[in-house]
Amino acid sequence: MKTVKKETIIEFEEKKSKFIGYIKPITTVLEGENFIEKIKKMHPNATHNVPLYRVIENGQEYFKYNDDGEPSNTAGKPMAEILNILDVYNVAIVATRYFGGIKLGAGGLIRNYAKTAKLAVNEAEIVEYIQKSTFIIDYNYEYTSEIELFLNNKKDEYKIEILEKNYSDRVTMKILATSEIENELNNFQNILVIKL
């Protein structure tokens, strides 16, 4: 499955209409809806804010878009087609349009909304989607070097990101990694591992 690497913005003009494309990688429907709301609030005076998200959450695909007042099937649908062609998931896009006074016609709208989605996806970079889980690792200070050596050595293999480190009476770490790391973590005798 493919997704995009990063959140980004693209912009271009067509016959005095200004198109701004916002794109963000997401993992939940709520994240997609919140991103769309945020962009709409940034552009309350835009002629249109065409929303779209496509996400797989708990094994179920949610693919939602609309034309936000543009003529039927001239905005959301061409953007959705780009995601289908490029086979991209777990992404939210908003195409913001400020009307410039010159009508583009149905064909012009379809072309420019599709272009907005394509430029945004390309700018955000298509990458292979990797499912990750969050783990809490808790251990005594004496095992710090052993755990940190393991995490450093396996960083690429399990795509490990350290989200938090807390040092109190014990060391507690919150990491994001592929699920395959769980077996190796559980092989350590002296650490507590919780998968969230």
N, C-alpha and C positions, 0 to 999 in steps of 0.2 A: 504494500500500500504506500502511496506517495502523499506527501503533505508539503508545506512550505517551511523554510528555515526560520524566517524572521518577520516581524511586523514592519511594514514599510508604507510609503505613500508615493504615488505617481501623479503627474498632472500634465494635461495638454489642452490646447484650444482647437476647436473646429468651428469655422464660420461664426466666430465671436462667442460661441458657447464654451464655457470653461468646464472641463471634466476633471474631477479629482478622485483617484482610486485609493481606498484604504484597505489594507489586507492584514490579517493576523492569524497565526496558527492557533487553533483552539483544541480542547479535548472534551468539552461538554456543551450542550445546548445553551445552558445558562451563560456560559462564557461568551458564546456567539451573540446571544441577545443583549448582553450587557455592552459588548463592543459596539453593536449597531446603535444602541441608545446613546452611547457616549458620542459617536460621530454625528448623530442627528442633533444633539444638543450643541455641538460645535458649529453646526451650519443651520440654524433655525430659519434663515432667510433664503436658503438654497431653493431653487425651483423644484428639484427632486433629490431625494437621498434613497437610492435604490439598494435595498438590503438583500443579502444572500448568506446563508451558511450551509455547510455540508459537514456533518460530523458523525462518527460512529461512536456511540456511547452504549456501554453494556451490550455489545453485539448487535445493536439496532442502528440502522442508518436513518438520520434525520436530514432531509434536504429541503430547505425552505427558502423561497424567494418571492418577490412580487415586483410590480412595475412602478409602485409609488406614484401613481397618477399619469405616467406616460401611457400612450396608447397600448392596448393589450398586446403582450408578447414582444414588445420592442425594447425592453430593458432587462428585466430579471431573467427572462428565458435565454437570451443570447449570452448572458454572463454564465448562466448554469451550463450552457452547451460547452463553453470553454473549459469548465471544470471536468465535464464528461470526456471531452476530447483529450485533455491532458491527464485524466485519471487521478485528480487531486482530491483529497479528503481532509477532514479536520482543519477547516479553514473558514473564516468569515470575511466577507468583502462588502464594502459600501461604496457605490459609485455616486458621488455628489455632482450634480449638474447645476450650473448657473446659466440660465437662458440668456443668449446674447442678442436676441432680437431677430435672428434669421432662422426660419424653420428648417429643420434638417430632413423632414420626411421620414416615413417608416424605415426605409432602407438605410438612411443616414443614422437614425437612432440605433438600429440593430448593429450596424458596423461599429459605431462609437462606443456603445456599452460593451460589446464583445472586446473591442480594443482596450477599454479600461481594465477589464478582467485579465486579459492576456498580459498586458504590460505589468499589472500589479503582481500577478503570479510569477512572471519572469524576474521581476525586480526582487521579490521575496525569496527566490531560489527554490526550485523543486528539490526535495530530498526524500530519501526513503524514510517512511514513518517507523519509529521504533517505540513499541509499547514499553513504558517504564512504570515502576511501582516505587512507593515511598517506604523506606525502612527506618526504624529507630534502632540504633545499636547502643547498648549500655554496657559498660565494663569498668573494672578497677584500673587505676592509673598504671599499675605495673604492666598492663598489656598494651599500652598506648603505642609503643614502637612496632610491635607485632601487627596490630590492626592497621596502623597507618602505612606500613610497608605493604601489607596485603592490598589495601585500597589503591595505593599508587601503582602497584604492579598490575592490577586488574582494571585500572581506570578505562582503558580503551575497549577491552573485551566486554565489559558490562556497562559501558557508557555511564560511568559513575559521576554524579555531581554531588558535592557536599553542600547541603543547604544550611545546616546549622551545626555548631559545636558548643556544648555547654560543659564547663568544668566546675563541679561542686564537690560533693563527697565521692562521686564517681564521674566518669566521662560519659556524656550522652551525645550521640551524633545523629543527625537526621540526614539521610542520603536519598537520592533519586537514582535508580539503576534498573537495568532489565531484570525481569523476574528470575532468570537463571542464577543470579548471584545468591539466592536464598539458600540453596543446598550447601554452598561453600561456607556461608556465614554460620549456618547451623552446625558445621563440622568443628567450629571453635568451641572448646569445652567451657570457656570462662566468660562468655559474653551472652547477654540477653538480646534476642532479635525479635522485633515486632514488625510485622508487615501491615501497613495501613491500607 
